[in-house]
Amino acid sequence: MEMLLEQGVDVIFGYPGGAVLNIYDALYQYRDKIRHVMTAHEQGAAHAADGYARLTGKTGVVLATSGPGATNLVTGIATAYMDSVPMVAITGNVGTGLIGRDSFQEVYIAGITMPITKHNFVVRTVEDLAPTLRAAFAIAQEGRKGPVLIDIPKDISAAPVVRPVGSAAAAASRIGGNPEQSSIAAAAAILNQAERPVIYFGGGVSAAGAGELLRTLCGKADIPATYTLMAAGVLGCGEPHNLGLIGMHGCIAANRAVQHADVLLIAGARCSDRVALNPAQFAPHAQKIQIDIDPAEFHKNVPVDCTVAGDVRAIFTQLLPLIEARQRPAWAAQIQQWQSQDYHPKDDATQLKPHQVMQCISALAGEDAIYVTDVGQHQLWAAQYCRHVRPRSFLTSGGLGTMGFGYGAAIGAAFGAAAKTPGDAPPAYGSRPVVHITGDGSFHMNLQEACTAVSYRVPVITVIMNNRVLGMVRQWQTTFYGKRYSSTDPERKTDFVQLAAGFGLPAFRCGNLAEFETAFAQALAIIKGKDPGPVWIECQIDKDEKVLPMIPAGGTLEDLVID
């Protein structure tokens, strides 16, 4: 508990069990300083710690018992690992004398999670406990951020600690130190001679807090920029140099600009297969500069011409004075022409169209809204049509694509936005509305976290895009598999309004835009009222709605699908 306080932890998410009873007993003693949020399932706790970390930039903490408690964290840890989210997962284990004996609820969680953590520890002596916790928090935040696991056998958590436990020492970063000046100068020289430059940036820019520097760079050198799912909001929707989302379901103009660029600056992004769909044809005419805190990303997916290793913020700070101020009117005019030809879905007031739902959410929730999504069609509609204007305000599972991520993450985000209060006092939730956008397929994965939201009166609005099918998979079956709908229509009869009543929360059902506008306004009034709490809104949409535009996997703009 003292180590958690030393690291600035005031809330942890978890679920009790036999191997962590000593830790929970200590939590009881520290309940006025550290709030514990008990979820319905350990996976929900891991996603909550993840959502808390994504919103705040602080390290999220999750606690679970041994065996199934620990293994239930795996998907949440992997989700954080793929998106470079700082998290410390603390698990209990059987006593050291029982390890290796197939004891009740024994599992080698350190081995299981080794591929999906930056580092993990098994604490063998109580003297190692304090330095291990300090090291774990340092590793989670240093360099490329990510999850760290600490496994604590029960006899270690029961052993007495002889104070003092040592002093906190600043951990020296072992990754992403000072970048080479020659590399920065080379990058500047390439950018300065460009006629058609584009910046493609990802979550690394957001993690480094480098958004303002990016904006300055775009303005000084008149360079348009496009972003990944992980970087929505770093440049605000409607800003002059913001091309919008890149990739499989990105803006046509953004993808076309990258396709025709003569220089591509890749900042804090990893050129994944959802962006560089055909690596050999990705920005084929461009000299490529890649800036990343993790050198392992260089040349991993796409070969590049110039690499700069280090913190994006530090590199932008040193790069900016070397960049020549200039305008590129011909390039800007070409991009404006492409933007005028971009894809725009048709409005319809008689039925719920996904793009209109997202636009309505943005208009009513305002610029301070925090959007949290699950994975599927709704995730991309939210990315495309919600007006993202603030960094760390669009929380989604980008790398692992975890269905069921959203509700736990939204609960964690709500606690992250809350004002700090004593651990046993009611949470003082913030004024920023948290909107959880999900689909009926994703929501069925972890909707049990509704009981968590109700218990803690978490003011989260859940918008369920219900088409009664697995929409994204069905879309692929429509387009690429001759409409052979194998196992994508589960024939579920779930009544979300009645189910919400069973959980003890209000819910609305909508079939057209006017009904949705009314329901969402009422939901905002509830979460901002004297007795706030969670609300569900079910949106009945057509099962044939698609996420468009779409570039097929392995394809290029020549293979674009727009209907």
C-alpha positions as CSV (number, residue, x, y, z in Angstrom):
1,M,0.0,0.0,0.0
2,E,2.8,2.4,0.8
3,M,4.5,1.7,-2.5
4,L,1.2,2.3,-4.4
5,L,0.8,5.7,-2.6
6,E,4.4,6.5,-3.4
7,Q,3.7,6.0,-7.1
8,G,0.7,8.3,-6.9
9,V,-2.0,5.5,-7.1
10,D,-5.4,6.5,-5.7
11,V,-7.6,4.0,-7.5
12,I,-7.1,0.3,-8.4
13,F,-9.5,-2.1,-10.1
14,G,-9.8,-5.7,-9.1
15,Y,-11.5,-8.8,-7.7
16,P,-10.7,-10.5,-4.4
17,G,-9.8,-14.1,-3.9
18,G,-7.9,-16.4,-1.6
19,A,-4.3,-15.7,-2.8
20,V,-4.7,-11.9,-2.4
21,L,-6.6,-11.8,0.9
22,N,-3.6,-10.3,2.7
23,I,-3.5,-7.5,0.1
24,Y,-7.2,-6.9,0.4
25,D,-6.9,-6.8,4.2
26,A,-4.3,-4.0,3.7
27,L,-6.6,-2.3,1.3
28,Y,-9.2,-2.2,4.0
29,Q,-6.8,-0.4,6.2
30,Y,-5.9,2.1,3.5
31,R,-9.5,2.5,2.1
32,D,-9.4,6.3,2.9
33,K,-6.4,6.7,0.7
34,I,-6.8,4.2,-2.1
35,R,-10.1,3.5,-3.7
36,H,-10.7,-0.1,-4.8
37,V,-13.3,-0.7,-7.6
38,M,-14.6,-4.2,-7.7
39,T,-15.7,-5.3,-11.2
40,A,-17.9,-8.2,-12.2
41,H,-15.0,-10.0,-13.9
42,E,-11.3,-9.7,-13.9
43,Q,-11.2,-8.9,-17.6
44,G,-13.4,-5.9,-16.9
45,A,-11.0,-4.8,-14.2
46,A,-8.0,-5.0,-16.6
47,H,-9.9,-3.0,-19.2
48,A,-10.9,-0.5,-16.5
49,A,-7.3,0.0,-15.5
50,D,-6.4,0.4,-19.2
51,G,-9.1,3.0,-19.8
52,Y,-8.0,4.9,-16.7
53,A,-4.4,4.9,-18.1
54,R,-5.4,5.9,-21.6
55,L,-7.3,8.9,-20.4
56,T,-5.0,10.2,-17.7
57,G,-1.5,9.1,-18.9
58,K,-0.9,7.6,-15.4
59,T,-0.3,3.9,-14.8
60,G,-3.4,1.9,-14.4
61,V,-3.4,-0.8,-11.6
62,V,-5.3,-4.0,-11.6
63,L,-5.4,-6.7,-8.9
64,A,-6.5,-10.3,-9.1
65,T,-6.1,-13.6,-7.3
66,S,-4.3,-16.7,-8.5
67,G,-5.3,-19.2,-11.1
68,P,-8.5,-18.2,-13.0
69,G,-8.3,-14.7,-11.6
70,A,-4.9,-14.2,-13.0
71,T,-5.7,-15.8,-16.4
72,N,-8.8,-13.7,-16.7
73,L,-6.5,-10.7,-16.9
74,V,-4.7,-12.0,-20.0
75,T,-6.9,-10.4,-22.7
76,G,-6.8,-7.1,-20.9
77,I,-3.0,-7.2,-20.5
78,A,-2.6,-8.1,-24.2
79,T,-4.9,-5.2,-25.1
80,A,-2.7,-2.8,-23.2
81,Y,0.5,-4.3,-24.6
82,M,-0.6,-3.9,-28.2
83,D,-1.5,-0.2,-27.7
84,S,1.5,0.6,-25.4
85,V,-0.7,1.5,-22.4
86,P,1.1,1.7,-19.0
87,M,-0.4,-0.8,-16.6
88,V,0.7,-2.7,-13.5
89,A,-1.1,-6.0,-13.0
90,I,-0.7,-7.5,-9.5
91,T,-1.6,-11.1,-9.1
92,G,-1.5,-13.4,-6.1
93,N,-0.3,-16.9,-6.2
94,V,-0.1,-19.9,-4.0
95,G,2.5,-20.0,-1.3
96,T,6.1,-20.5,-2.4
97,G,6.1,-24.0,-0.8
98,L,3.1,-25.0,-3.0
99,I,4.4,-23.7,-6.3
100,G,5.0,-26.4,-8.8
101,R,2.7,-28.9,-7.0
102,D,-0.4,-28.3,-9.1
103,S,-1.9,-26.7,-6.1
104,F,-5.5,-25.4,-6.0
105,Q,-5.7,-22.3,-8.2
106,E,-2.0,-22.4,-9.1
107,V,-0.9,-21.2,-12.5
108,Y,2.4,-19.9,-13.8
109,I,1.0,-16.5,-14.8
110,A,4.5,-15.0,-15.3
111,G,5.2,-17.5,-18.0
112,I,1.7,-17.1,-19.6
113,T,2.1,-13.3,-19.8
114,M,5.7,-13.1,-20.8
115,P,5.0,-12.4,-24.5
116,I,2.4,-9.7,-23.7
117,T,4.2,-7.7,-21.0
118,K,7.2,-5.4,-21.0
119,H,8.5,-7.3,-18.0
120,N,7.1,-9.5,-15.3
121,F,8.3,-10.4,-11.8
122,V,7.7,-13.2,-9.3
123,V,8.5,-11.9,-5.8
124,R,10.5,-14.4,-3.9
125,T,11.2,-12.6,-0.6
126,V,9.4,-9.9,1.2
127,E,12.5,-7.7,1.0
128,D,12.1,-7.7,-2.7
129,L,8.6,-6.5,-2.6
130,A,9.2,-2.7,-2.4
131,P,11.9,-2.5,-5.0
132,T,10.0,-4.7,-7.3
133,L,6.9,-2.5,-7.2
134,R,9.1,0.6,-7.8
135,A,10.7,-1.1,-10.8
136,A,7.4,-2.2,-12.2
137,F,6.0,1.3,-12.2
138,A,9.2,2.7,-13.7
139,I,9.2,0.1,-16.5
140,A,5.6,0.6,-17.3
141,Q,6.2,4.3,-18.0
142,E,9.7,4.4,-19.4
143,G,10.4,4.3,-23.1
144,R,7.6,2.7,-25.0
145,K,4.9,2.4,-22.4
146,G,3.3,-0.9,-21.6
147,P,2.0,-3.4,-19.0
148,V,4.1,-5.0,-16.3
149,L,3.0,-8.0,-14.1
150,I,4.0,-8.7,-10.5
151,D,3.1,-12.1,-9.1
152,I,3.1,-12.3,-5.3
153,P,2.9,-15.7,-3.5
154,K,0.6,-15.7,-0.5
155,D,3.3,-16.3,2.1
156,I,5.2,-13.2,0.8
157,S,2.1,-11.0,1.2
158,A,1.7,-12.4,4.7
159,A,5.3,-11.8,5.8
160,P,6.1,-8.8,8.0
161,V,7.9,-5.9,6.5
162,V,10.7,-4.3,8.5
163,R,10.6,-0.6,8.0
164,P,11.9,1.5,6.4
165,V,11.2,0.0,3.0
166,G,13.8,2.2,1.3
167,S,13.6,5.5,-0.5
168,A,12.2,6.2,-4.0
169,A,14.8,6.8,-6.5
170,A,14.3,8.2,-10.0
171,A,14.5,5.4,-12.5
172,A,16.7,6.2,-15.4
173,S,15.0,5.5,-18.7
174,R,16.7,2.7,-20.6
175,I,14.9,3.3,-23.8
176,G,14.5,6.3,-26.0
177,G,17.3,8.5,-24.8
178,N,18.7,11.5,-26.5
179,P,18.2,11.2,-30.3
180,E,21.2,11.6,-32.6
181,Q,21.5,15.1,-33.9
182,S,22.7,13.9,-37.3
183,S,19.5,11.9,-37.7
184,I,17.3,14.9,-36.9
185,A,19.3,17.1,-39.3
186,A,18.9,14.4,-42.0
187,A,15.1,14.3,-41.4
188,A,14.9,18.1,-41.6
189,A,16.8,18.2,-44.9
190,I,14.5,15.7,-46.4
191,L,11.4,17.6,-45.3
192,N,12.7,20.9,-46.4
193,Q,13.2,19.7,-50.0
194,A,9.8,18.1,-50.2
195,E,7.1,19.4,-52.5
196,R,4.3,17.0,-51.5
197,P,5.0,16.1,-47.8
198,V,2.6,14.3,-45.5
199,I,2.8,13.5,-41.8
200,Y,1.3,10.2,-40.7
201,F,1.1,10.0,-36.9
202,G,-0.1,7.5,-34.3
203,G,-0.5,6.9,-30.6
204,G,3.1,7.7,-29.9
205,V,2.5,11.4,-30.5
206,S,-0.4,11.3,-28.0
207,A,1.6,9.3,-25.4
208,A,4.4,11.8,-25.6
209,G,2.2,14.8,-25.3
210,A,3.6,16.1,-28.6
211,G,0.3,17.4,-30.1
212,E,1.1,21.1,-29.9
213,L,4.5,20.6,-31.5
214,L,3.0,18.6,-34.3
215,R,0.5,21.4,-34.9
216,T,3.3,23.9,-35.0
217,L,5.3,21.8,-37.5
218,C,2.2,21.4,-39.8
219,G,1.6,25.2,-39.7
220,K,5.2,26.3,-40.1
221,A,5.9,24.1,-43.2
222,D,2.4,23.8,-44.5
223,I,2.3,20.0,-44.2
224,P,-1.0,18.0,-44.1
225,A,-1.2,15.2,-41.5
226,T,-3.2,12.0,-41.2
227,Y,-3.7,9.9,-38.1
228,T,-4.4,6.4,-36.9
229,L,-7.2,5.3,-34.5
230,M,-4.8,5.7,-31.6
231,A,-4.2,9.4,-32.3
232,A,-7.8,10.7,-32.9
233,G,-8.1,14.2,-31.4
234,V,-4.4,15.1,-31.4
235,L,-5.3,17.4,-34.2
236,G,-8.8,18.7,-33.9
237,C,-11.5,17.8,-36.4
238,G,-11.7,20.7,-38.9
239,E,-8.2,22.0,-38.3
240,P,-6.7,23.2,-41.7
241,H,-3.9,20.5,-41.9
242,N,-5.9,17.6,-40.6
243,L,-6.6,15.1,-43.4
244,G,-8.5,12.8,-41.1
245,L,-8.2,9.0,-40.5
246,I,-5.8,6.9,-42.6
247,G,-6.1,3.3,-43.5
248,M,-8.6,0.6,-44.4
249,H,-11.6,2.7,-43.4
250,G,-9.9,6.1,-43.5
251,C,-10.7,9.2,-45.6
252,I,-10.1,8.7,-49.3
253,A,-8.3,12.1,-49.4
254,A,-5.9,11.1,-46.6
255,N,-5.0,7.8,-48.3
256,R,-4.7,9.5,-51.7
257,A,-2.3,12.1,-50.2
258,V,-0.1,9.4,-48.8
259,Q,-0.2,7.6,-52.1
260,H,1.1,10.7,-53.9
261,A,3.4,12.1,-51.3
262,D,7.1,12.6,-52.1
263,V,8.0,12.6,-48.4
264,L,6.2,10.8,-45.6
265,L,7.1,11.6,-42.0
266,I,5.9,8.6,-39.8
267,A,5.7,9.7,-36.2
268,G,4.8,7.4,-33.3
269,A,3.1,4.9,-35.7
270,R,3.9,1.4,-36.7
271,C,2.6,1.1,-40.2
272,S,0.3,-1.8,-39.3
273,D,-1.6,-3.9,-41.7
274,R,-4.7,-1.8,-41.2
275,V,-2.7,1.3,-42.6
276,A,-0.1,-0.1,-44.8
277,L,-2.5,-2.6,-46.3
278,N,-0.1,-3.4,-49.2
279,P,3.4,-2.6,-47.8
280,A,5.0,-2.7,-51.2
281,Q,2.6,0.0,-52.5
282,F,2.4,2.1,-49.3
283,A,3.5,5.7,-50.2
284,P,5.4,4.3,-53.2
285,H,6.8,7.6,-54.4
286,A,7.9,8.9,-51.0
287,Q,11.1,9.1,-49.0
288,K,10.1,7.9,-45.6
289,I,11.2,9.2,-42.3
290,Q,10.3,7.3,-39.2
291,I,10.4,8.7,-35.6
292,D,9.7,6.2,-32.8
293,I,10.8,5.6,-29.3
294,D,11.1,1.9,-30.0
295,P,13.8,1.1,-32.6
296,A,12.3,-2.3,-33.2
297,E,9.6,-0.5,-35.2
298,F,12.1,0.7,-37.8
299,H,11.7,-1.3,-41.1
300,K,9.4,-3.8,-39.4
301,N,6.5,-3.4,-41.7
302,V,7.6,-0.9,-44.2
303,P,11.2,0.0,-45.3
304,V,12.1,3.6,-44.5
305,D,14.9,5.9,-45.6
306,C,15.7,7.8,-42.4
307,T,15.1,6.8,-38.8
308,V,15.2,8.9,-35.7
309,A,15.0,7.0,-32.4
310,G,13.7,8.7,-29.2
311,D,10.8,10.4,-27.6
312,V,8.6,12.1,-30.2
313,R,8.2,15.3,-28.1
314,A,12.0,15.7,-27.7
315,I,12.6,15.0,-31.4
316,F,10.0,17.5,-32.6
317,T,11.4,20.1,-30.2
318,Q,14.8,19.7,-31.9
319,L,13.4,19.3,-35.4
320,L,11.3,22.4,-35.5
321,P,14.1,25.1,-35.6
322,L,15.6,23.2,-38.6
323,I,12.4,23.2,-40.6
324,E,12.1,26.0,-43.2
325,A,8.9,28.1,-43.1
326,R,7.1,27.9,-46.4
327,Q,3.8,27.4,-48.2
328,R,3.0,24.7,-50.6
329,P,-0.1,26.1,-52.5
330,A,-0.1,23.6,-55.3
331,W,-0.1,20.6,-52.9
332,A,-2.7,22.2,-50.7
333,A,-4.9,22.8,-53.8
334,Q,-4.6,19.2,-54.9
335,I,-5.6,18.0,-51.4
336,Q,-8.6,20.3,-51.3
337,Q,-9.7,18.9,-54.6
338,W,-9.4,15.3,-53.3
339,Q,-11.3,16.3,-50.1
340,S,-14.2,17.7,-52.2
341,Q,-14.5,14.3,-53.8
342,D,-14.4,12.3,-50.5
343,Y,-17.1,9.8,-49.5
344,H,-20.2,11.1,-47.8
345,P,-23.0,8.8,-46.8
346,K,-26.6,9.8,-47.3
347,D,-28.8,11.2,-44.5
348,D,-32.2,9.7,-43.7
349,A,-34.5,11.0,-40.9
350,T,-36.9,8.0,-41.1
351,Q,-34.4,5.5,-39.9
352,L,-31.2,5.4,-37.8
353,K,-28.1,5.9,-40.0
354,P,-24.9,5.3,-38.1
355,H,-23.1,8.4,-39.3
356,Q,-26.0,10.6,-38.1
357,V,-26.0,8.9,-34.7
358,M,-22.3,9.7,-34.3
359,Q,-22.8,13.3,-35.5
360,C,-25.7,13.7,-33.1
361,I,-23.7,12.4,-30.2
362,S,-20.9,14.9,-30.9
363,A,-23.3,17.8,-31.2
364,L,-25.0,17.1,-27.9
365,A,-22.1,15.8,-25.8
366,G,-19.8,18.6,-26.8
367,E,-16.1,18.9,-27.3
368,D,-15.2,17.7,-23.8
369,A,-16.8,14.3,-24.3
370,I,-14.7,11.1,-23.8
371,Y,-15.6,8.4,-26.3
372,V,-14.9,4.8,-25.5
373,T,-15.6,2.1,-28.1
374,D,-15.7,-1.7,-28.4
375,V,-14.5,-3.2,-31.7
376,G,-16.4,-3.6,-34.9
377,Q,-18.4,-1.4,-37.3
378,H,-19.5,1.0,-34.5
379,Q,-15.8,1.6,-33.6
380,L,-15.1,2.8,-37.2
381,W,-18.2,4.9,-37.4
382,A,-17.2,6.6,-34.1
383,A,-13.7,7.2,-35.5
384,Q,-15.1,8.6,-38.7
385,Y,-17.9,10.8,-37.6
386,C,-17.5,11.9,-34.0
387,R,-15.7,15.3,-33.9
388,H,-12.5,14.5,-32.1
389,V,-10.9,17.7,-30.8
390,R,-9.0,16.6,-27.7
391,P,-6.2,14.1,-27.3
392,R,-6.7,11.1,-25.0
393,S,-10.5,11.3,-25.6
394,F,-11.0,8.5,-28.0
395,L,-10.3,5.3,-26.2
396,T,-10.4,2.1,-28.3
397,S,-8.6,-1.2,-28.7
398,G,-6.6,-0.5,-31.9
399,G,-3.9,-3.2,-32.0
400,L,-5.6,-6.3,-30.5
401,G,-9.1,-5.4,-31.5
402,T,-10.7,-6.6,-28.3
403,M,-14.5,-7.0,-28.4
404,G,-15.8,-6.4,-24.9
405,F,-13.1,-3.8,-24.1
406,G,-15.5,-0.8,-24.0
407,Y,-17.6,-1.0,-20.9
408,G,-14.7,-1.7,-18.5
409,A,-12.6,0.9,-20.2
410,A,-15.4,3.5,-20.0
411,I,-15.8,2.8,-16.2
412,G,-12.0,3.3,-15.8
413,A,-12.1,6.5,-17.8
414,A,-14.9,7.8,-15.6
415,F,-12.8,7.3,-12.6
416,G,-9.8,8.8,-14.3
417,A,-11.9,12.0,-15.1
418,A,-13.2,12.1,-11.5
419,A,-11.8,14.6,-8.9
420,K,-9.7,13.0,-6.3
421,T,-11.7,12.2,-3.1
422,P,-10.9,10.0,0.0
423,G,-11.0,6.4,-0.9
424,D,-14.2,5.7,1.1
425,A,-16.1,8.8,0.0
426,P,-18.4,8.8,-3.0
427,P,-16.6,9.5,-6.3
428,A,-16.7,13.1,-7.5
429,Y,-17.1,12.3,-11.2
430,G,-15.9,14.9,-13.6
431,S,-18.0,17.2,-15.8
432,R,-16.8,15.5,-19.0
433,P,-19.4,13.1,-20.3
434,V,-18.2,9.5,-21.0
435,V,-19.9,7.9,-24.0
436,H,-19.5,4.2,-24.5
437,I,-20.2,3.3,-28.1
438,T,-20.7,-0.4,-28.8
439,G,-22.4,-3.0,-31.0
440,D,-24.7,-5.8,-29.8
441,G,-22.0,-8.4,-30.6
442,S,-19.3,-6.6,-28.5
443,F,-21.7,-5.6,-25.8
444,H,-22.7,-9.2,-25.2
445,M,-19.1,-10.0,-24.4
446,N,-18.8,-8.0,-21.1
447,L,-22.2,-6.4,-20.4
448,Q,-22.0,-7.8,-16.9
449,E,-20.0,-4.8,-16.0
450,A,-23.3,-2.9,-15.9
451,C,-23.5,-4.1,-12.3
452,T,-20.2,-2.3,-11.6
453,A,-21.5,0.9,-13.2
454,V,-24.7,0.7,-11.1
455,S,-22.9,-0.1,-7.9
456,Y,-20.5,2.9,-8.2
457,R,-23.1,5.1,-9.9
458,V,-20.7,5.6,-12.8
459,P,-22.2,8.2,-15.2
460,V,-21.5,6.5,-18.5
461,I,-23.9,6.6,-21.5
462,T,-23.8,3.4,-23.5
463,V,-25.0,3.6,-27.1
464,I,-25.7,0.2,-28.5
465,M,-25.7,0.0,-32.3
466,N,-28.0,-3.0,-32.5
467,N,-28.2,-4.7,-35.9
468,R,-28.7,-8.2,-34.4
469,V,-25.8,-9.6,-36.4
470,L,-22.0,-9.5,-36.2
471,G,-21.8,-6.5,-38.4
472,M,-18.2,-6.2,-39.5
473,V,-17.8,-9.9,-40.2
474,R,-21.1,-9.9,-42.1
475,Q,-19.9,-6.9,-44.1
476,W,-16.8,-8.9,-45.2
477,Q,-19.0,-11.9,-46.0
478,T,-21.2,-9.7,-48.1
479,T,-18.3,-8.1,-50.0
480,F,-15.8,-11.0,-50.3
481,Y,-17.6,-14.3,-49.5
482,G,-20.6,-14.2,-51.9
483,K,-23.0,-13.4,-49.1
484,R,-22.5,-16.7,-47.4
485,Y,-23.4,-15.6,-43.9
486,S,-21.8,-18.3,-41.8
487,S,-22.4,-17.8,-38.0
488,T,-22.9,-14.1,-38.2
489,D,-26.6,-14.0,-37.4
490,P,-26.7,-15.4,-33.8
491,E,-30.6,-15.1,-33.6
492,R,-30.3,-13.5,-30.2
493,K,-33.5,-12.1,-28.6
494,T,-31.9,-9.9,-26.0
495,D,-34.2,-7.0,-25.0
496,F,-31.7,-4.4,-23.8
497,V,-34.3,-2.2,-22.2
498,Q,-35.6,-5.0,-20.1
499,L,-32.1,-6.2,-19.3
500,A,-31.1,-2.7,-18.2
501,A,-34.1,-2.7,-15.8
502,G,-32.8,-6.0,-14.4
503,F,-29.4,-4.4,-13.7
504,G,-31.2,-1.4,-12.2
505,L,-30.5,1.3,-14.7
506,P,-32.6,3.4,-17.2
507,A,-32.6,2.6,-20.9
508,F,-34.1,3.9,-24.1
509,R,-34.9,2.3,-27.5
510,C,-34.7,4.3,-30.7
511,G,-35.7,3.7,-34.3
512,N,-35.1,7.1,-35.9
513,L,-33.0,10.2,-35.5
514,A,-35.6,12.2,-33.6
515,E,-36.0,9.5,-31.1
516,F,-32.3,9.2,-30.6
517,E,-31.8,13.0,-30.1
518,T,-34.5,12.9,-27.4
519,A,-33.1,9.9,-25.7
520,F,-29.5,11.2,-25.7
521,A,-30.6,14.5,-24.3
522,Q,-32.4,12.7,-21.5
523,A,-29.3,10.5,-20.9
524,L,-27.1,13.6,-20.6
525,A,-29.5,15.0,-18.1
526,I,-29.3,11.8,-16.0
527,I,-25.5,11.6,-15.9
528,K,-25.3,15.3,-15.1
529,G,-28.1,15.3,-12.5
530,K,-28.1,15.1,-8.7
531,D,-28.3,11.3,-8.8
532,P,-26.0,10.3,-11.7
533,G,-25.5,6.8,-13.0
534,P,-25.2,4.7,-16.1
535,V,-27.7,4.8,-19.0
536,W,-28.2,2.6,-22.1
537,I,-29.6,3.7,-25.4
538,E,-30.4,1.0,-27.9
539,C,-30.2,2.1,-31.6
540,Q,-31.9,-0.2,-34.0
541,I,-30.0,-0.1,-37.2
542,D,-30.2,-2.1,-40.5
543,K,-28.1,-5.2,-40.6
544,D,-26.8,-4.2,-44.1
545,E,-25.3,-0.9,-43.0
546,K,-21.6,-0.9,-43.9
547,V,-18.5,1.0,-42.8
548,L,-17.3,2.8,-46.0
549,P,-15.1,3.7,-47.7
550,M,-13.1,0.4,-47.4
551,I,-9.8,-0.7,-48.9
552,P,-9.6,-4.5,-48.8
553,A,-6.7,-6.2,-46.9
554,G,-3.7,-6.3,-49.1
555,G,-5.3,-3.8,-51.5
556,T,-4.7,-0.3,-52.6
557,L,-6.8,2.7,-53.6
558,E,-7.4,0.9,-56.9
559,D,-9.5,-1.6,-55.0
560,L,-11.6,0.9,-53.1
561,V,-15.1,-0.2,-52.0
562,I,-17.7,2.6,-51.6
563,D,-21.0,0.7,-51.8
